[in-house]
Amino acid sequence: MAKNDTKSIGMAVLGIVLVVALLGLVLLLKGSPTGKAGDEQPYAASLGGKNVNKVQCPVQCGSSRGAKEEAIMCVVDESLQGKKTYNKWDSCPGTDEMNKKCFCPVEGGF
């Protein structure tokens, strides 16, 4: 083989590598949606599971406050009563008897 043939083969291989690298970079930067929260729910339901992301807010709850363990009632905001919400400690805000902010634990959570 002549030296010129080796050079042209090397340039062809280098060109192919460059095209593949650029294509990979474009696909990497373009990105694609991998899903969103809640996509696992149909799969969980097919296995007999329940909705693991959302639970129901109660209408009201009782809690204790202070050294005497005085019982107070926390009434959940009307817009959230009986509605599904995320399972977090502050998901069901409301007001107590003294018009102070309080939180009821979600039903079926924690």
MOKACOR-V482530 format. One record per backbone hydrogen bond with DSSP energy under -1.0 kcal/mol. CO is the residue of the C=O (numbers start at 1). NH is the residue of the N-H. Records with the same first field share a line. If there is no record, write none. Layout:
CO = NH, NH
//
This chain:
2 = 6
3 = 7
4 = 8
5 = 9
6 = 10
7 = 11
8 = 12
9 = 13
10 = 14
11 = 15
12 = 16
13 = 17
14 = 18
15 = 19
16 = 20
17 = 21
18 = 22
19 = 23
20 = 24
21 = 25
22 = 26
23 = 27
24 = 28
25 = 29
26 = 30
27 = 31
36 = 39
38 = 41
40 = 44
41 = 45
42 = 46
43 = 47
44 = 49
45 = 48
53 = 87
55 = 85
56 = 107
57 = 82
59 = 76
61 = 74
63 = 72
65 = 70
66 = 69
70 = 65
72 = 63
74 = 61
75 = 95
77 = 80, 81
80 = 83
83 = 57
85 = 55
86 = 88
88 = 91
92 = 104
93 = 77
94 = 102
95 = 75
96 = 99
100 = 96
102 = 94
106 = 109
//
